[in-house]
């Protein structure tokens, strides 16, 4: 079997195990008193998802790996030389999931161990919707897919025709962003970055904005590959490449867009520029 296909199949299987674990887990087996390295409360389903991933990596994944997750210190699986670093967000949108709302997803990115942790070095990625079961996957250079069907980001190039998602939790909206949101065709706020970015990849959304300097790498590494393989762009607030990552507590702002034209418009507008759209 082709190695790339084998790895993506394993990611699908890992997600199915996680989906089952959070659907059948018992909320009573842990209290919400533990906090992760970011200071966020660790809920029972975060741990259930993390444990399901660890069990799969230990028992069924054929490659030696190091797991990087917000729920614990780096953990090694397999024997011999490490082949991949796996960056995991076990439940993105955990506040949604805890309240029975959507979306919530699992995000996993595989990076060759010889490479730095960065958007450019993600080789394989999966974002799975924990409610609907839909999976979005990508292999670098191989395109992006949702439930096995290839996807492409949209071609919208104006604010006035753009459907935008924007995270606004714990955030006072600055004037340039308020101007962008007031001009957009529609605005949504999902509370789940990995799912929002894959919606941009599939063309359902035209852009996703998170300008709070609060977003951590496990939220965007996997969906960034899916987005770029679908034809979209992702950058920092000034349009700059997102830098290499040294740990999962680093905080970022991002602009993710379906088309280069809309991306340029958003970068200019959010810098306070005034370009014709």
Secondary structure, 3 states (H helix, E strand, C coil): CCHHHHHHHHHHHHHHHHHHHHHHCCHHHCCCCCECCCCCECCHHHHHHHHHHHHHHHHCCCCCEEEEECCEEEEEECCCCCCEEEEEEEEECHHHHHCCCCCCEEEEEEEECCCCECHHHEEEEEEEECCCCCEEEEECCCCEEECCEECCCCCCCCHHHCEEEECCCCCCCCHHHHHHHHHCCEEECCCCHHHHHHHHHHCCCCEEEEEEEEECHHHHHHHHHHHHHCCCEEECCCCCCCCCECCCCCCEEEEEECCHHHHHHHHHHHCCCCCCC
